[in-house]
Every structure is written in C-alpha cells, then in structure tokens.
Amino acid sequence: MSDEKIIEIQNLNKQFKEIKAVDNLSLNVYKGDVFGFLGPNGAGKSTTIRLLLSLVKPTDGIIKLFGNSLREKRIEILKKIGAIVEKPDFYGYMTAYKNLEILGKISGSNISKVRIMEMLELVGLNKRYNSKVKTFSHGMKQRLGLAQALLHDPELIILDEPTTGLDPQGMKEIRDLILYLSKEKKKTIFLSSHILYEVELVANRMVIINKGHTKVEGNVSDLLNSNKLKVTFEVNEIELAKSIINETTWLQKLDSSVGNKMIFLLDSDEIPFLNKLFVENNILVSSVIPTRSLEEYFLNITETDSK
C-alpha cells in the first residue's frame, strides 16, 4: 500500500455539552486502504464520520484529507468523497434512475445516463431502475445509497454500516463490491461496521476506538496474529487427558473444558507438541480446531475499558 495519507486525524475532540463524543482521537488512512473503523455503540464512530464530512465542526484537533486541511479546503475535498451515513434517504415517489439523476445534478456533477445505469448495475438494481423507490426494501435503498455515493467517481468512499438491512447474499455482494472498488478501481475505503466478520474479510487496516479515543490501530493480519490462538482439542478420553494436563505446564494454557473438548490458548507452533503429548499417552484426538477472529480481538480490546 502507498504511504500517501488520504485521511489524517490528529488529537481530534468533539464535545456536546457535557458529553465528549470524540476524545483526542488520532488515526491515519493510506491510499488504497480498506480501513475498518470499529468500536462498540457509543464509541464515537458516527460523530467521527460526521466530522470527516464536515457535517459538524470539531471542538479542536486537526482533520486532513488528501493532504489538505478540511477547514481550509472543504469544498475541494468533499468533491473527492462519496459517502453513506446511516440510512440513505430518497424521493419515494420517483424512480431509482430519477433519484440518481436529480442527486447528480444537485452535487454539481455532470452525470451521464450511461454512468447512472452503470452504477445501478454495479449495485444490482439495473433491473429496477424504473421502479419507484417507495417500493424498495430497506436493503435495496442501501444499495441505491451506494450507487449515489459512487456516481461522481470519488477517490475516497466512506461507508457507515453499508450492509444494514441486507440478507446474507446481499452482504456478500456488498463485500465483493468493496473488494472490487479497492483492487480494480484503486479506491480508498473507510468502512464503519458493527459486523466484525465482514470487516475481517475485506479490510487490510483497522482501528478500534472506544469512548471516543483510539485503542489500537494497524494491519488487520498483524493485530490478529499478535493474539494467541484459541485451540479446541476433541479427545476420546477426557478424564485421562485432564489428568495428564494437570501434571504438566500445559495446565497454564488450558482455557476451559466442555464435554470431551479441551480449549487452550496457544501459539501456532505449540499445537503439534500438545497433540504429540496426547498421542503418546494413547489419547485419540479426533479434531484440532484453531480459531482467532476479529470479534474475539475486538472484545478483548474494548472490555478492558469497562472493567
């Protein structure tokens, strides 16, 4: 990825009377990133996105996009951004095509009919281009919102919960679209979502925020690999296995035991040695299942603030 910063936030704060929604937040998004913006409800994600889009003004701190101050170059910067913020809103009595045509004119962009139909096809609505939006499901409106965000071919795409209201197939299609925009169209994508599995599949970098400030930022793979694996061993002689583990240093790595399964917190290179111990003691291991998800990592990071 490039070392060119598309989004640069330094010591950002936003105070709403007695509530500090954003608290000394700093983060960097580089050109070409699919950047996961994660945090529990009330962490400050939506406020941060509104600050990035100049919908609200910061109390203090610095926001730079494309290397320029948002305060000084607001109009120039916003022309390079496409965004979905929460629930997209449209004229229900107009068709999908007409909505995009009007919204394109309002944005000041010269959007062609061909471009509108291309975007509708990209989000899977080309066959409903002439349907009134009031007949659309919530998920279809989300898709139309994506088409609107992409109309003017933005360099930066900011997506706030883009898969809300979509079924599993629709979620996969949006995920594939994000990857297409990143890899084929070289777009930079700032993705806020509470569906951690989705972020894990598409993001190369991420930040987790809580109570308005950064908890951790970095490459998704590096951050996940910094945690131990949770490894489940399914064995045939659970009581014998427990007695053996109780007499070894492996006991310190035993997380829990349920039924005929023993769950350990291990480094990946420790797995074959523990498996060898079981086999040498005539314990049949029917399965070894290592897991490490963004959800577990997210909970480990954010739960420290609540203690």
N, C-alpha and C positions, 0 to 999 in steps of 0.2 A: 504494500500500500504506500501511497505518497506520504511525504512528510509535510505537505501543504495543509494548513489548518483551515477547514471550512467553518467550523464553529469554535469559538474560543470564549469561554466564560471564566472570569476571574473575580473571586470574592463577591459574588452576587448576593444581594439581600432584597427581600420584599416583605414589608411589614404592612399588615392590615389591622390598624388599631392595635389591640393587644396581642394579635396573632402574628407570629413570624413564620410565614409560609415558606420562604426560602432563606436559608441561614448560611451565609458565607460559602456559597456553592461555587466550585471550580470544576471544569471539565474541558476536554478537547476532543473534537471530532475531525478526522482527517479525510481528505479527498478519497472517495471510493469506499469509505466505510459503510457497512450496515451496522449502525450503532444502536445497541439495545439500551433503552432508558428505563430502568427498573426501580421499583420501590413499592412499599405497601400503600394502601389507601391513606390519604392524608400526608404523604411523604413530601409533597410539593411538586409532583410531576406536571400536573396541568398548569399550575401557576408558572412554572419554568417555561413551558411551551408558549404560553401567552406572552411572556416576557420576550422570548425569541422572535415572536411575530409582531411585536410592538403593540399588542392589544392592551397591555398595561405597562406602566413605567416602573422601573426598579427604584427601590429606596436608595440604594447605592451599589457600586460594583461596575464591572466592565463587561459588555457584550460586543464581540466582534464576529462578523460573518464575512467570509471571503476576504479576510484581512482588513476589513474596514469597520469603523465604529458604527453600530446600529443607530446611535443617537445622531451622528453626523451625516450618514449616507442612507437614511431609512428607505426612501423611495427606490433608489438604485438597487438596494439589497433585496427588498421584497419582490421585485420583478423576477428575481432568480430563484424564488422559493415557491413550491407547491405544498399545500398542507390540508390535512383533515384534522379538525379539532372537535373531538367528541362527535355528536350526531350531526351529519350533514343536513342542511335544510334546503328545500327546493319549492318551486311553484307547483303545487299538486295538480292543478287543472291544465298544466302544459305537458307536452311530451318530453321524454328524456332528451331527444335531439334539440328541441326548442329551448329547454333549460340551459343546455351547454352553449348553445348559440348566444343566448342573452348574457350568460355569465362571462362568456369570452369577450363580448363587446364591453361589458361593464369593467372588465380588467384592463381594457385599453389595448388588448392584443388583437391582431388581425388573424382570426382563426378561420381556416377554410372548412368547407363542408367535408372535404376528404379527411382532414385532421380530426374532426368531430367523430366521424364514423370509425376511423382507426382506433380512437380511444375507447369508443363504445365496444368495439370488437375485442380490444385488449382486456377489458374487464368482463367480457361475456354478456354484454347487453345489446349487441348489434341487432339481434332478432326482435328486441323490444324497443327499438329506437323511436317508434311512432306511438308507443303506449303512454298514457298519461301517468305521471309519477304517483298520483294518488292511488293507483292500482298496484304499486310496488310494495313488496315486503320490506321490512327494516334492512335485511341483508342486501337486497337489491339497491336500496338507497345508499348503503355503504359503498357498493360497487360504483354507483354513479358519482359519489363523492370522490372516489379515487380517479375516475375519468376526468372530473373537473380539475382536480389537483394537477393532473398531467397535461392538460390542454396546451399550456404555453411552453411546454418542454423545459421545465425548471431544472436547475443544476442540483438543488437541494430539495429533498422531499421529506416533509415532517408528517409523520403518521401517529395519531393519538388513538390507540385501540382500534386499528383498522378492521379487525375480524369480528367486532361486536355484532351479534345477531346472525352470524353465518353458520351454516351447518358444516360438518367435517369436510365435505367435498369443497365447499366454498372457502373454507380456511386454507385448504391445500392449494387452491387456485390463487389465493392472495399471496400465500407463501412463495409459490412458483413465480408470481409476478414480481415480487420484491427481488428475488434472486435474478430474474431476467433484467430488471431495471439496473441492478448493480453490475452484473457481469457483462451483459450485452450493450447496455446503454451508458454504462460508466457513471451512473448517478450515485450521489451520496445520500444515504437514507438514515434518518433519525427516527427510531421506532420505539414508541412508548407502548407497553403492553403489560397486562397482568397475567397473560397466558405464557408462562415461562418456557414451556416446551417449544412453543412457536419461535420464541426469540433464540433459544438454543440452536434451532435448526438453521436459522438464517443469518444471525449476527456474527461478525468477526471480532468486534469490540463491544464493550458494555460498561455501564456504570450502574452501581446500586446506590440509591440515595435513601435516606430515612430522616425524618424530622427536618427536612429542608437542606441537609448537607450531605456531602459525598462520604460514603462508607468505603467503597473500593472501586477502582477503575482499571481497565486493562484489557488484554486479549482474552476472549472467552475461553479458548483452549488452555492458556496459561493459568488462568484463575481456577478453572475446574481441576486441572492437573495438580494444583498446589494442595488440594484436599485429598485425604486418604479415601480409598475405595471402601464401600460397604459391600462385603463379600458374604454371600449366603452359601454355606455348605449343607447339602442334604445328605444325611447318613442313615445307615440301616440300624446301627446300634447306638442310639443317642445317649444312653446312660453310660456305656463304656467310653464313648467319645468324651463325655463331660468329665469322667474320672481321669482320663489321660490329660486333658487340657488343664485340669485343676492342679496337676503336678508339674506343669511347665510354665515358662514365661509367656506362652501364648494366652494364658488366662488374662493378662493385662490388656490384650487386644480383643477380647470377647465382648461384644456389644450387647447381645441378647441371645436367648434361646427360646424357640417356639416349636412345639411338636418335635418333629425329627430334623429340625433345621437349627443350625448354629450360625450366628451372624457376627462377623469380625470386621474391625476397621484395620485395613492393611494397605501397605504399598503394593503395587502390582507385582514387584519381583519377590514378594513374600508368599504369594499364593501357591506356587508349586511346592515350596518347602512344607507348608502346612498340610497340603494334600498328601505329600510323601509320608508325613508323620501318621496320618490316618491309615494309609495303605499298609505301612509297616506293622501296624497294630491290628491288622485284619479287619479294619472297618471299611465297609463298602461305601464309597462316595458316589451317589447317583447323579448329583449335579453340583456344579460350582457356578454361581451367578454373581458376577461383579456389577455393581451399579454406582453411578455417580451422576446426579442430574443437577441442572441449574436450579431446580426447585429446592433441593436439599441445601445447596450452597447459599441460595437466597435466604432461606430460613435461618441458617447458621449465622449469617451476617446480620440480619435485621433483628433477630431475637436477643442479641446482646444489648441492644438499646432498651429493651423492655424489662430487663432484669434490674 
